Amino acid sequence: MYIDHEKRDFLRMPIDCSMVFTVQDDDRQHNAKVVNLSSKGILFTSRQRLEVGSMLNVVLTASHVDTPPMHATAEVMRVTSNRVLYEVACEIRQIEA
């Protein structure tokens, strides 16, 4: 029996939180919904079409009031569409303190 294991260094954790992002060098804010998160990446859905290679400033806001927002810089690595939403996979480049 063949079992295909994912070859990732860090596990992706499903997460249900909102996100706001801006494309660097553009002040317009866009809303998104986070699908999953790892220590190196983020997958989210948005109505905003993005280009691979775009650099984003992201702010993730957890549904728990006690958890502070996470601010990070991320690079778009993959974009797919289902005609309604774009699914965007990003590599986290820097998490801001």
Secondary structure, 3 states (H helix, E strand, C coil): CCCCCCCCCCCCEEEEEEEEEEECCCCCCEEEEEEEECCCEEEEEECCCCCCCCEEEEEEECCCCCCCCEEEEEEEEEEEECCCCEEEEEEEEEEEC
